[in-house]
């Protein structure tokens, strides 16, 4: 039997503000969250507003590729 592809998959969300700033100077890391999304209902890239401890404020976290 074949395994079915998972409908709910894990996605990694990364702070977009830290990524832009890390290109300009030496980065100590980037804020990341792991969550799940339904691939049938949400086919496009996921973006959520989450708290970033590096920026000390709520910023947009976008989905990255694994």
C-alpha positions in Angstrom: 0.0 0.0 0.0 1.1 3.5 -0.7 1.4 6.1 2.0 -0.9 9.1 1.6 0.7 12.5 1.5 0.1 14.4 4.8 -2.6 17.1 4.5 -1.4 19.0 7.5 2.3 19.6 7.2 4.9 21.3 9.4 6.1 24.7 8.3 8.8 27.0 9.7 8.1 30.7 10.1 11.1 33.1 10.2 11.2 36.8 11.2 11.3 38.9 8.0 12.8 41.9 9.8 15.7 39.9 11.3 16.5 38.3 7.9 16.8 41.7 6.2 19.0 43.1 9.0 21.2 39.9 9.1 22.4 40.7 5.5 23.8 44.0 6.6 25.6 43.0 9.8 26.8 39.8 11.6 23.8 37.9 12.8 23.5 36.0 16.1 20.5 34.1 14.9 17.0 34.5 13.6 13.7 34.1 15.4 11.8 31.0 14.1 8.5 29.3 15.0 7.3 25.9 13.9 3.6 25.4 13.2 1.2 23.4 11.0 -1.0 24.4 8.1 -3.6 22.6 6.0 -2.0 22.3 2.5 -5.4 22.0 0.7 -7.0 25.1 2.2 -3.8 27.3 2.3 -1.8 26.6 -0.8 0.1 30.0 -0.7 2.9 31.1 1.6 1.8 31.6 5.3 2.6 34.9 7.0 1.7 35.5 10.7 2.4 38.3 13.1 4.5 36.8 16.0 6.7 38.2 18.7 10.4 38.3 17.9 12.7 38.2 20.9 15.6 39.6 18.9 13.6 42.7 17.7 11.6 42.9 21.0 8.4 43.6 19.1 5.7 41.9 17.0 6.8 41.4 13.4 5.7 39.5 10.4 7.0 35.9 10.2 7.0 34.3 6.8 7.1 30.7 5.7 10.5 29.4 4.6 11.3 26.3 2.6 12.7 23.2 4.4 
